[in-house]
């Protein structure tokens, strides 16, 4: 069981990395577009919202990874 919990934790850490990339890269490109005056200034709000969601989800997956819980579960197996 300990090996399975280790794999579940690793899967949660991978989910945290993927989540930070999926939320972080579009937010970064949005900020760069606003600075280059391609996008309107209100796009900063959208980028900020995406960053906030990404941070919350990433921290949740890291917490699950430290506890050895799979990303799609609430408790250990």
Backbone torsions as a table, in degrees:
resi	resn	phi	psi	omega
1	UNK	NA	-33.2	-178.0
2	UNK	-64.6	-36.1	179.2
3	UNK	-66.8	-39.0	178.8
4	UNK	-66.1	-38.8	176.8
5	UNK	-65.6	-35.0	177.1
6	UNK	-65.7	-43.6	177.4
7	UNK	-65.2	-39.0	176.9
8	UNK	-63.2	-41.0	177.1
9	UNK	-64.1	-40.7	177.6
10	UNK	-64.2	-38.4	177.1
11	UNK	-63.9	-37.4	178.0
12	UNK	-68.0	-38.6	176.7
13	UNK	-65.3	-39.0	175.9
14	UNK	-63.8	-40.0	176.9
15	UNK	-62.6	-36.4	177.7
16	UNK	-65.2	-42.2	178.9
17	UNK	-65.1	-43.7	-179.9
18	UNK	-64.9	-41.1	179.2
19	UNK	-62.9	-42.8	-179.8
20	UNK	-66.3	-34.1	177.3
21	UNK	-71.5	-43.4	-177.6
22	UNK	-65.8	-35.1	-179.8
23	UNK	-91.1	-33.4	-174.4
24	UNK	-76.3	-42.7	-177.2
25	UNK	-64.5	-47.9	176.9
26	UNK	-62.3	-35.3	178.1
27	UNK	-65.2	-41.5	179.3
28	UNK	-64.3	-44.1	178.9
29	UNK	-65.6	-33.2	176.6
30	UNK	-64.8	-44.2	178.0
31	UNK	-62.8	-41.5	178.7
32	UNK	-65.1	-36.1	178.7
33	UNK	-67.9	-37.7	177.9
34	UNK	-67.7	-41.7	179.3
35	UNK	-65.0	-32.5	178.2
36	UNK	-84.1	3.3	179.7
37	UNK	61.7	31.8	174.1
38	UNK	-89.8	-38.0	-179.8
39	UNK	-107.8	155.3	178.4
40	UNK	-71.3	162.3	-176.0
41	UNK	-64.2	-31.3	-179.2
42	UNK	-65.2	-11.9	177.8
43	UNK	-67.1	-18.8	173.4
44	UNK	-58.6	-37.0	179.5
45	UNK	-63.9	-41.9	178.2
46	UNK	-64.8	-41.6	178.7
47	UNK	-65.3	-40.3	178.0
48	UNK	-63.8	-42.0	177.1
49	UNK	-62.7	-41.6	178.7
50	UNK	-64.8	-38.7	177.9
51	UNK	-65.2	-42.6	-179.9
52	UNK	-62.3	-45.2	177.6
53	UNK	-62.2	-42.9	179.5
54	UNK	-62.6	-40.7	179.4
55	UNK	-65.3	-44.2	-179.5
56	UNK	-62.2	-47.3	-179.2
57	UNK	-67.1	-40.2	179.7
58	UNK	-63.3	-44.0	178.0
59	UNK	-64.5	-35.9	177.6
60	UNK	-65.3	-42.0	178.7
61	UNK	-68.8	-35.3	177.3
62	UNK	-65.8	-41.4	177.3
63	UNK	-60.8	-42.7	177.6
64	UNK	-65.1	-39.3	179.2
65	UNK	-63.2	-40.5	178.4
66	UNK	-67.7	-29.4	179.7
67	UNK	-87.3	-8.5	-179.3
68	UNK	77.3	31.3	-178.5
69	UNK	-105.2	138.5	177.8
70	UNK	-66.0	153.7	-177.2
71	UNK	-61.9	-28.4	-176.9
72	UNK	-96.7	4.4	-178.8
73	UNK	-115.6	164.2	177.4
74	UNK	-102.2	-24.3	-179.2
75	UNK	-132.9	167.0	174.7
76	UNK	-64.5	155.0	175.9
77	UNK	-77.2	NA	NA
